[in-house]
Amino acid sequence: MIDIEQLGNILGVSTLAGSLIAQVPQILQILQSKNVTGLSFNGFSIEIFSLTIQVLYFIAQEYKFLAYADIAVLLVQDYLIVLLIMLYGTGLSFKEYGHVVAYIASVTSVIFGTVTKEMIVLVMQGVVFLNIISKITFVSSILATKDTSSMSPAGWVIFCVFQCSSYFLLATRYWET
């Protein structure tokens, strides 16, 4: 019988494998169509902030890289999607540029030690809430534009499976600490 640790390891490897391709269909769809209508810059910004918090948490807790490699890979893919949204979109609002500046300032403060390990652990408590907000923002953007032409159905399926196993892994990793 498989115990919870073995299940976590199996899901961890499959999640890492899935993360390597999670957003690739979406990225390819954008590159082919040069269309980002319906994709939410704000949703991806929130998701990037959430993923960054998770990566910083695992670094602060001194986990091995493989424990959070899936999150780091997804973060890089989200960076690419945001850059494509900036490239092919209609332009960012002042508020959206503010998100970029706030993100850079936050990461810089971590790099220079202004943010302590304890602060990162505290902020980690809000990650699930941030993930929910990012998904609501994605759906709201789709409903507002009524245009799904820039979205990859394969990408959404892969992403949903990846997210479900990621939440399980996040919960098991958090319970271990």
C-alpha positions as CSV (number, residue, x, y, z in Angstrom):
1,M,0.0,0.0,0.0
2,I,1.2,3.5,-0.8
3,D,1.6,5.8,2.2
4,I,1.2,9.6,2.1
5,E,4.9,10.2,1.7
6,Q,5.2,7.9,-1.3
7,L,2.1,9.4,-2.8
8,G,3.6,12.9,-2.3
9,N,6.9,11.7,-4.0
10,I,4.9,10.3,-7.0
11,L,2.9,13.5,-7.3
12,G,6.0,15.6,-6.9
13,V,7.7,14.0,-9.8
14,S,4.6,14.1,-12.0
15,T,4.0,17.7,-11.0
16,L,7.5,18.6,-11.9
17,A,7.1,16.9,-15.2
18,G,3.8,18.6,-15.7
19,S,5.1,22.0,-14.8
20,L,7.7,21.8,-17.5
21,I,4.9,21.9,-20.1
22,A,2.0,23.5,-18.1
23,Q,2.0,26.8,-19.8
24,V,3.7,25.8,-23.1
25,P,0.5,25.4,-25.1
26,Q,-0.7,28.8,-23.9
27,I,2.7,30.4,-24.8
28,L,2.6,28.8,-28.3
29,Q,-1.0,29.9,-28.8
30,I,0.0,33.5,-28.1
31,L,3.1,33.3,-30.3
32,Q,1.0,31.9,-33.2
33,S,-1.9,34.3,-32.9
34,K,-0.1,37.3,-31.5
35,N,-3.4,37.7,-29.6
36,V,-3.7,38.1,-25.8
37,T,-7.4,39.1,-25.7
38,G,-9.0,37.6,-22.7
39,L,-5.8,36.9,-20.9
40,S,-5.5,38.9,-17.6
41,F,-2.3,40.8,-16.9
42,N,-3.6,41.3,-13.4
43,G,-4.4,37.6,-12.9
44,F,-0.9,36.6,-14.0
45,S,0.6,39.3,-11.9
46,I,-1.2,38.0,-8.8
47,E,-0.1,34.5,-9.7
48,I,3.5,35.5,-10.2
49,F,3.4,37.2,-6.8
50,S,2.0,34.0,-5.2
51,L,4.5,31.7,-6.9
52,T,7.4,34.1,-5.9
53,I,6.2,33.9,-2.2
54,Q,6.2,30.1,-2.4
55,V,9.7,29.9,-3.9
56,L,11.0,32.4,-1.3
57,Y,9.3,30.4,1.4
58,F,11.0,27.1,0.3
59,I,14.4,28.9,0.0
60,A,14.0,30.5,3.5
61,Q,13.1,27.1,5.0
62,E,16.2,25.6,3.2
63,Y,14.3,23.0,1.2
64,K,16.2,21.3,-1.6
65,F,15.5,22.8,-5.0
66,L,13.6,19.7,-6.2
67,A,11.0,20.4,-3.5
68,Y,9.9,23.6,-5.2
69,A,11.3,23.2,-8.8
70,D,7.8,22.8,-10.2
71,I,6.8,26.2,-8.8
72,A,10.0,27.9,-10.0
73,V,9.4,26.4,-13.5
74,L,5.8,27.7,-13.6
75,L,7.0,31.1,-12.4
76,V,9.4,31.4,-15.3
77,Q,6.6,30.4,-17.7
78,D,4.3,33.0,-16.2
79,Y,7.0,35.6,-16.6
80,L,7.1,34.8,-20.3
81,I,3.3,35.1,-20.6
82,V,3.3,38.5,-18.9
83,L,6.0,39.6,-21.3
84,L,3.9,38.4,-24.2
85,I,0.8,40.2,-22.8
86,M,2.9,43.4,-22.6
87,L,4.2,42.8,-26.1
88,Y,0.9,41.9,-27.9
89,G,-1.6,43.7,-25.6
90,T,-3.1,47.1,-26.0
91,G,-0.8,48.6,-23.4
92,L,-0.7,48.5,-19.6
93,S,-2.6,50.9,-17.4
94,F,-0.8,53.1,-14.8
95,K,-2.0,50.6,-12.1
96,E,-0.6,47.6,-14.0
97,Y,2.8,49.3,-14.3
98,G,2.4,49.9,-10.5
99,H,2.1,46.1,-10.1
100,V,5.4,45.6,-11.9
101,V,7.2,48.2,-9.9
102,A,5.8,46.8,-6.6
103,Y,6.9,43.3,-7.5
104,I,10.4,44.4,-8.4
105,A,10.6,46.4,-5.1
106,S,9.4,43.4,-3.1
107,V,11.8,41.0,-4.7
108,T,14.7,43.6,-4.3
109,S,13.8,44.0,-0.6
110,V,14.1,40.2,-0.1
111,I,17.4,40.1,-2.0
112,F,18.9,42.9,0.2
113,G,17.6,41.3,3.4
114,T,15.0,43.9,4.3
115,V,12.4,41.1,4.5
116,T,13.2,38.5,7.2
117,K,12.6,34.7,7.1
118,E,9.8,35.1,9.6
119,M,8.0,37.7,7.4
120,I,8.2,35.3,4.4
121,V,6.7,32.5,6.5
122,L,3.9,34.8,7.7
123,V,3.1,35.9,4.1
124,M,3.1,32.3,3.0
125,Q,-0.2,31.9,5.0
126,G,-2.0,34.0,2.3
127,V,-0.8,32.1,-0.7
128,V,-4.0,30.1,-1.2
129,F,-6.0,33.3,-1.0
130,L,-3.8,34.8,-3.7
131,N,-4.2,31.8,-5.9
132,I,-8.0,32.0,-5.5
133,I,-7.9,35.7,-6.4
134,S,-5.8,35.1,-9.5
135,K,-8.2,32.4,-10.7
136,I,-11.2,34.8,-10.1
137,T,-9.4,37.5,-12.0
138,F,-8.7,35.1,-15.0
139,V,-12.4,34.1,-15.2
140,S,-13.5,37.7,-14.9
141,S,-11.3,38.7,-17.7
142,I,-12.6,36.0,-19.9
143,L,-16.2,36.9,-19.1
144,A,-15.5,40.7,-19.7
145,T,-14.0,40.2,-23.1
146,K,-16.2,37.3,-24.2
147,D,-13.2,36.2,-26.3
148,T,-11.3,33.0,-25.7
149,S,-9.5,32.9,-29.0
150,S,-6.1,33.5,-27.3
151,M,-6.5,30.7,-24.9
152,S,-5.2,27.2,-25.4
153,P,-7.7,24.5,-24.2
154,A,-4.8,22.0,-23.8
155,G,-3.0,24.6,-21.7
156,W,-6.0,25.0,-19.4
157,V,-6.4,21.2,-18.9
158,I,-2.7,20.8,-18.1
159,F,-2.8,23.8,-15.9
160,C,-5.8,22.5,-13.9
161,V,-4.3,19.1,-13.4
162,F,-1.0,20.8,-12.4
163,Q,-2.8,23.1,-9.9
164,C,-4.7,20.3,-8.2
165,S,-1.6,18.3,-7.6
166,S,0.3,21.4,-6.6
167,Y,-2.2,22.2,-3.9
168,F,-1.9,18.7,-2.5
169,L,1.9,19.0,-2.5
170,L,1.8,22.4,-1.0
171,A,-0.4,21.1,1.8
172,T,1.8,18.1,2.5
173,R,5.0,20.2,2.5
174,Y,3.4,22.8,4.8
175,W,2.1,20.1,7.2
176,E,5.7,18.7,7.4
177,T,7.0,22.0,8.9
